[in-house]
Amino acid sequence: MANMVMTVLEAHVAHEQWPTLQSAFNQSSSRLPSQMVQTFLVQSADDPTLWRGISVWHSRDALDEYRRSVETPGGVLFFRGAGAEPSLSIFEIVSHHTN
């Protein structure tokens, strides 16, 4: 079985753009791509201008399939709509636990 992967989009977002970013993220939550398990929008407690979009994907193949199906990934568009250009990191999930 393939390991799940996590993508992390990270950008500094100007205070006046926070509602724009949150609104875009919240509006998309009802239509997650089938390749995605779950997604989070998080804000740094130490630097409130630092935001991350964290998504868990069924596998690297699922992530690649999604990326091929769109011109620009939705998360990138959320940040760009809020005037920020995010950086992307991809992580292999080697272990996880849930309650």
C-alpha positions in Angstrom: 0.0 0.0 0.0 1.3 3.4 -1.0 2.1 5.9 1.8 0.0 9.0 2.1 1.7 12.3 1.4 1.2 15.8 2.9 1.6 19.0 1.0 2.3 22.3 2.8 1.8 25.6 1.1 3.3 28.5 3.1 3.1 32.2 2.7 3.0 35.5 4.6 -0.4 37.1 4.1 -1.1 40.8 4.8 -3.6 41.3 7.7 -6.2 42.9 5.4 -6.2 39.7 3.2 -6.8 37.2 5.9 -10.6 37.2 5.4 -10.1 36.7 1.7 -7.9 33.6 2.3 -10.2 32.2 4.9 -13.3 32.7 2.7 -11.7 31.0 -0.3 -10.6 28.0 1.8 -14.0 27.7 3.5 -15.9 27.8 0.3 -13.8 25.0 -1.2 -14.2 22.6 1.8 -17.4 21.0 0.4 -15.7 20.0 -2.8 -12.3 18.5 -2.0 -10.7 16.6 -4.8 -11.3 12.9 -4.6 -7.5 12.3 -4.3 -7.4 14.3 -1.1 -8.0 12.9 2.4 -8.3 16.1 4.4 -7.0 19.7 4.4 -6.3 22.4 7.0 -5.7 26.1 6.9 -3.5 27.2 9.8 -2.1 30.4 11.1 1.1 30.8 13.1 0.6 31.6 16.7 4.0 33.4 16.8 3.7 35.3 13.5 0.1 35.8 12.5 1.0 36.8 9.0 2.4 33.3 8.4 -0.2 30.9 7.0 -0.1 27.3 5.8 -2.4 25.2 3.8 -1.8 21.6 4.8 -3.4 18.8 2.8 -3.2 15.0 3.1 -3.4 13.0 0.0 -4.1 9.2 -0.5 -0.7 8.7 -2.1 1.9 10.4 -4.2 0.2 9.0 -7.3 -3.1 10.6 -6.2 -1.3 14.0 -5.7 0.3 13.7 -9.1 -3.0 12.8 -10.7 -4.7 15.9 -9.2 -1.8 18.1 -10.2 -2.1 16.9 -13.8 -5.9 17.5 -13.8 -5.6 21.3 -13.0 -3.7 24.2 -14.5 -3.0 25.6 -11.1 -3.8 23.8 -7.8 -6.6 25.3 -5.8 -4.5 26.0 -2.7 -2.1 28.1 -4.8 -5.0 30.0 -6.1 -6.3 30.7 -2.6 -3.0 32.3 -1.6 -2.6 34.2 -4.8 -6.2 35.6 -4.4 -5.0 36.9 -1.1 -2.0 38.6 -2.7 0.6 36.0 -1.6 2.8 33.5 -3.5 3.1 30.3 -1.5 6.1 28.0 -1.3 5.3 24.2 -1.6 6.8 21.4 0.4 5.8 17.7 0.0 6.2 15.2 2.8 5.9 11.4 2.9 3.7 10.3 5.8 5.6 7.5 7.4 3.4 7.0 10.4 0.2 8.5 11.8 -2.2 8.0 14.6 -5.8 9.1 15.2 -8.1 9.0 18.2 
